[in-house]
Amino acid sequence: MTFSKGTNASTATLTKLRTPESYCPFSGMCTTCLDGCPGFCEIGKSAVRGKEVLYPQPFGKITSASQKDYPVDYSHFNIMGTAVGAHGIEADPDKAIFPAVNLETFLGANKDLKLNIPIVVAAMGSTNVSAENWDHLAAGCAISGAGIAIGENVCAMDPNVEIKNGRVVHSPNLSRRVKDFQEWSEGAGFIAVQANVEDTKLGVQEYAIEKLGVEAVEIKWGQGAKDIGGEVKLNSLERALQLKSRGYIVLPNPEDPKVQEAYKMGAFKEFERHSRIGMVSVESFVKRVEELRAAGAKYVFLKTGAYRPADLARAVKFASLAKIDLLTVDGAGGGTGMSPWRMMNEWGVPSVYLHSLLTQYCDKLAAKGEYVPPIALAGGFTLEDHLFKGLAIGAPYVKAIGIARSALTAAMVGKNVGEMVKSGKVPAEYKKYGETLEQIFINTATLKDKLGDRFDALPVGAIGVYTYFERLSQGLRQFMCGARKFALEYIDRNDLVALTREAAEVSGIKYVMDADADEVEKILG
């Protein structure tokens, strides 16, 4: 069997097979490749359009996730409930009800950074799909009391950024993104600014701290979708030259006269901008954390990707040494789609494996009395059962779950449906609910009461984000109530069982047929 799906043909790359009913599982090629085919598949399109076919399409307008079917994933675990007792509340049927479950969580080395819900929207940077929906997403996180990070490259990609002596002194784009959260914040949650190699050289985080009032910053080692720097497409020669002058890798080289001539002749329509990879060492990492704190950062985070186990161990150890306020660990297969498609499917440690190793490494530090930072897990989480399973598999260290693609979907759908409703063009799917925002968006009345006169200024997509998070919150409360865990601190690894021996071996979670074995013996005598 093959774990890879859609090799050589995928809706992500707008490719297909001539004979989808008959193909080679490993290569993905049609069993019979016909001379005369115009080339619908990735190989065929690559013969015509080359490296353009590396990426999900249409680039910058969509989000994508991998298709690979890993041997063990979170569906291989089930959540355990019980019929006795209650943790965190009196064991009284009139009091131990699911609305009483407390979802508050606290991050920070001093446990002073409060989230109303255990959700962190992992950083999304300079891509078009993020930029065009940011105000909706940020406002939705703010009114929900969730955390959100601004991703890499936002300043240098800002057409109107002001750079003096190699440092950012003003960025309207970054300023707007920060304010999109700050003006709706009610105290809980956070807005953080992430930085990669280029951002660090430009002093983006220092600018955000000193000029924009940002308290939290995030050092980026990587993410679950790729182990190279970020990339975007550029649709003009002028833009390509501008970003080349700001220190980015731009392909093909826009400064080459032959490339300029080919572009003007229409040989290609887009340039690629790529970021550099970082070079990690404990000395440089600790030094950078100290620099950020000296600049005024109240909270310093680290986000790492699906690198090999030794790199995960480095992340845990370095975060411990520097007393990082949040470590986010992102498993393979995730991402918002601005990554090479095959890389999204074929590199890195998948989420369950990575998160299981992470728990082992944290246990080692804890056993020695060393500091273990608050942790957020990421890598394809979308619904309430995922949240519970992530919190449980990494207990007691995991304090939040990182999501990105699904939150962006909620923002986009909320924006699109909301704007159509406001214009009197209610989508057919929602006409059965009514004609107004109040009738169609189930939480509109709640938000009007919460925000008062400010509601009319709320980006309409924020209603979608808030409503999605409200669904996740109630679903999580219901799972927790069934497990008799009435606050996040009580969730533990014993709240899960593995459905296969392999899942049990990978994770250290008890196989379902072995769960509660000692207690069963006591009960049965």
HULIN-V332683 format. One record per backbone hydrogen bond with DSSP energy under -1.0 kcal/mol. NH is the residue of the N-H (numbers start at 1). CO is the residue of the C=O. E is the energy in kcal/mol with one decimal. If there is no record, write none. Layout:
# HULIN-V332683
nh:NH co:CO e:E
nh:NH co:CO e:E
This chain:
# HULIN-V332683
nh:9 co:6 e:-1.7
nh:15 co:10 e:-2.5
nh:16 co:40 e:-1.4
nh:22 co:19 e:-2.1
nh:24 co:29 e:-2.8
nh:28 co:24 e:-2.5
nh:31 co:22 e:-1.9
nh:37 co:34 e:-1.9
nh:42 co:8 e:-2.5
nh:45 co:41 e:-3.0
nh:46 co:42 e:-2.2
nh:47 co:43 e:-1.5
nh:49 co:45 e:-4.0
nh:50 co:46 e:-1.3
nh:52 co:49 e:-1.7
nh:53 co:50 e:-1.9
nh:54 co:51 e:-1.8
nh:55 co:52 e:-1.1
nh:57 co:12 e:-3.3
nh:61 co:58 e:-2.1
nh:66 co:333 e:-1.6
nh:69 co:3 e:-3.2
nh:76 co:73 e:-2.1
nh:77 co:74 e:-1.2
nh:78 co:497 e:-2.2
nh:80 co:495 e:-3.1
nh:82 co:482 e:-2.2
nh:87 co:484 e:-2.5
nh:92 co:90 e:-2.8
nh:95 co:92 e:-2.2
nh:96 co:92 e:-3.4
nh:97 co:95 e:-2.0
nh:100 co:97 e:-2.0
nh:101 co:98 e:-1.9
nh:102 co:486 e:-2.5
nh:105 co:115 e:-2.2
nh:107 co:113 e:-3.0
nh:108 co:325 e:-2.2
nh:111 co:108 e:-1.7
nh:113 co:107 e:-2.2
nh:115 co:105 e:-2.7
nh:116 co:145 e:-1.9
nh:119 co:117 e:-2.3
nh:120 co:401 e:-2.4
nh:121 co:147 e:-3.2
nh:122 co:403 e:-2.1
nh:124 co:149 e:-1.1
nh:131 co:127 e:-2.5
nh:132 co:128 e:-2.8
nh:133 co:130 e:-1.0
nh:137 co:133 e:-2.1
nh:138 co:134 e:-3.3
nh:139 co:135 e:-1.8
nh:140 co:136 e:-1.9
nh:141 co:137 e:-2.0
nh:142 co:138 e:-2.4
nh:143 co:139 e:-2.4
nh:145 co:141 e:-1.1
nh:146 co:141 e:-2.4
nh:147 co:119 e:-2.1
nh:148 co:190 e:-1.9
nh:149 co:121 e:-1.8
nh:150 co:192 e:-3.3
nh:151 co:124 e:-2.0
nh:157 co:153 e:-1.6
nh:158 co:155 e:-1.5
nh:161 co:158 e:-1.7
nh:162 co:170 e:-3.3
nh:164 co:167 e:-2.7
nh:167 co:164 e:-1.6
nh:168 co:202 e:-2.9
nh:169 co:162 e:-2.8
nh:170 co:162 e:-1.3
nh:175 co:171 e:-2.6
nh:176 co:172 e:-2.3
nh:177 co:173 e:-2.3
nh:178 co:174 e:-2.4
nh:179 co:175 e:-2.3
nh:180 co:176 e:-2.2
nh:181 co:178 e:-1.1
nh:182 co:178 e:-2.6
nh:183 co:179 e:-2.6
nh:184 co:181 e:-1.5
nh:189 co:114 e:-3.2
nh:192 co:148 e:-2.2
nh:193 co:216 e:-1.5
nh:194 co:150 e:-2.8
nh:195 co:218 e:-1.6
nh:200 co:196 e:-2.4
nh:201 co:197 e:-2.0
nh:202 co:198 e:-1.8
nh:203 co:200 e:-1.0
nh:204 co:199 e:-2.2
nh:207 co:203 e:-2.2
nh:208 co:204 e:-2.4
nh:209 co:205 e:-2.4
nh:210 co:206 e:-2.8
nh:211 co:207 e:-2.8
nh:214 co:208 e:-2.1
nh:217 co:299 e:-2.1
nh:218 co:193 e:-2.4
nh:219 co:301 e:-2.6
nh:220 co:195 e:-1.6
nh:221 co:303 e:-3.3
nh:222 co:303 e:-1.1
nh:232 co:273 e:-1.7
nh:234 co:271 e:-2.9
nh:240 co:236 e:-1.9
nh:241 co:237 e:-2.5
nh:242 co:238 e:-2.2
nh:243 co:239 e:-2.3
nh:244 co:240 e:-2.0
nh:245 co:241 e:-2.0
nh:247 co:244 e:-1.4
nh:248 co:243 e:-2.0
nh:249 co:274 e:-1.8
nh:251 co:272 e:-2.6
nh:256 co:253 e:-1.6
nh:260 co:256 e:-2.4
nh:261 co:257 e:-2.2
nh:262 co:258 e:-2.2
nh:263 co:259 e:-2.5
nh:264 co:260 e:-2.3
nh:265 co:261 e:-1.7
nh:266 co:263 e:-1.4
nh:267 co:262 e:-2.5
nh:271 co:234 e:-2.8
nh:272 co:251 e:-3.2
nh:273 co:232 e:-2.8
nh:274 co:249 e:-3.3
nh:275 co:230 e:-2.1
nh:285 co:281 e:-2.2
nh:286 co:282 e:-2.4
nh:287 co:283 e:-2.2
nh:288 co:284 e:-2.2
nh:289 co:285 e:-2.3
nh:290 co:286 e:-2.2
nh:291 co:287 e:-2.3
nh:292 co:288 e:-2.3
nh:293 co:289 e:-2.2
nh:294 co:290 e:-2.3
nh:295 co:291 e:-1.7
nh:297 co:292 e:-2.5
nh:298 co:215 e:-1.6
nh:299 co:215 e:-2.5
nh:301 co:217 e:-3.1
nh:302 co:326 e:-2.4
nh:303 co:219 e:-2.7
nh:304 co:328 e:-2.8
nh:311 co:308 e:-1.2
nh:312 co:308 e:-1.5
nh:313 co:309 e:-2.4
nh:314 co:310 e:-1.9
nh:315 co:311 e:-2.3
nh:316 co:312 e:-2.3
nh:317 co:313 e:-2.6
nh:318 co:314 e:-3.3
nh:319 co:315 e:-2.2
nh:320 co:316 e:-1.7
nh:321 co:317 e:-2.6
nh:322 co:318 e:-2.4
nh:324 co:319 e:-2.5
nh:325 co:300 e:-2.8
nh:327 co:374 e:-2.4
nh:328 co:302 e:-2.9
nh:329 co:376 e:-2.4
nh:330 co:304 e:-2.1
nh:331 co:378 e:-2.6
nh:332 co:349 e:-2.2
nh:333 co:224 e:-1.4
nh:334 co:331 e:-1.1
nh:341 co:54 e:-3.5
nh:344 co:340 e:-2.1
nh:345 co:341 e:-1.1
nh:346 co:342 e:-2.4
nh:347 co:343 e:-1.3
nh:349 co:306 e:-1.6
nh:354 co:350 e:-2.8
nh:355 co:351 e:-3.3
nh:356 co:352 e:-1.9
nh:357 co:353 e:-2.3
nh:358 co:354 e:-2.5
nh:359 co:355 e:-1.8
nh:360 co:356 e:-1.8
nh:361 co:357 e:-2.5
nh:362 co:358 e:-2.6
nh:363 co:359 e:-2.3
nh:364 co:360 e:-1.8
nh:365 co:361 e:-1.9
nh:366 co:362 e:-2.9
nh:367 co:363 e:-2.3
nh:369 co:366 e:-1.6
nh:370 co:365 e:-2.4
nh:375 co:397 e:-1.8
nh:376 co:327 e:-2.4
nh:377 co:400 e:-1.5
nh:378 co:329 e:-2.4
nh:387 co:383 e:-1.8
nh:388 co:384 e:-2.3
nh:389 co:385 e:-2.5
nh:390 co:386 e:-2.7
nh:391 co:387 e:-2.5
nh:392 co:388 e:-2.3
nh:393 co:389 e:-2.9
nh:394 co:390 e:-1.4
nh:395 co:392 e:-1.3
nh:397 co:394 e:-1.7
nh:398 co:394 e:-1.4
nh:399 co:375 e:-2.9
nh:400 co:375 e:-1.4
nh:401 co:118 e:-2.4
nh:402 co:377 e:-4.0
nh:403 co:120 e:-2.2
nh:408 co:404 e:-2.4
nh:409 co:405 e:-2.1
nh:410 co:406 e:-2.2
nh:411 co:407 e:-2.0
nh:412 co:408 e:-2.8
nh:413 co:409 e:-3.0
nh:414 co:410 e:-2.4
nh:415 co:411 e:-2.4
nh:416 co:412 e:-2.9
nh:417 co:413 e:-2.8
nh:418 co:414 e:-2.1
nh:419 co:415 e:-2.7
nh:420 co:416 e:-1.8
nh:421 co:417 e:-2.6
nh:422 co:418 e:-2.5
nh:423 co:419 e:-1.4
nh:424 co:421 e:-1.5
nh:425 co:420 e:-2.9
nh:430 co:427 e:-1.7
nh:433 co:430 e:-1.7
nh:440 co:436 e:-2.3
nh:441 co:437 e:-2.8
nh:444 co:441 e:-1.8
nh:447 co:443 e:-2.3
nh:448 co:444 e:-2.6
nh:449 co:445 e:-2.1
nh:450 co:446 e:-2.0
nh:451 co:447 e:-3.0
nh:452 co:448 e:-2.2
nh:454 co:451 e:-1.7
nh:455 co:452 e:-1.7
nh:457 co:454 e:-1.6
nh:458 co:455 e:-1.9
nh:462 co:459 e:-2.2
nh:463 co:460 e:-1.1
nh:465 co:461 e:-1.8
nh:466 co:462 e:-2.8
nh:467 co:463 e:-2.5
nh:468 co:464 e:-2.4
nh:469 co:465 e:-2.7
nh:470 co:466 e:-2.2
nh:471 co:467 e:-2.0
nh:472 co:468 e:-2.4
nh:473 co:469 e:-2.6
nh:474 co:470 e:-2.3
nh:475 co:471 e:-2.6
nh:476 co:472 e:-2.6
nh:477 co:473 e:-2.6
nh:478 co:474 e:-2.2
nh:479 co:475 e:-2.0
nh:480 co:476 e:-2.7
nh:481 co:477 e:-2.8
nh:482 co:478 e:-2.1
nh:483 co:479 e:-1.6
nh:484 co:481 e:-1.4
nh:485 co:480 e:-3.1
nh:486 co:87 e:-2.7
nh:490 co:487 e:-1.8
nh:491 co:488 e:-1.5
nh:495 co:492 e:-2.0
nh:496 co:493 e:-1.6
nh:497 co:78 e:-2.0
nh:498 co:510 e:-3.0
nh:499 co:76 e:-2.9
nh:504 co:500 e:-2.0
nh:505 co:501 e:-2.5
nh:506 co:502 e:-2.6
nh:507 co:503 e:-2.2
nh:508 co:504 e:-2.4
nh:512 co:498 e:-2.6
nh:514 co:511 e:-2.3
nh:515 co:511 e:-1.1
nh:517 co:514 e:-1.4
nh:520 co:516 e:-2.9
nh:521 co:517 e:-1.9
nh:522 co:518 e:-1.7
nh:523 co:519 e:-2.4
nh:524 co:520 e:-2.7
nh:525 co:521 e:-1.6
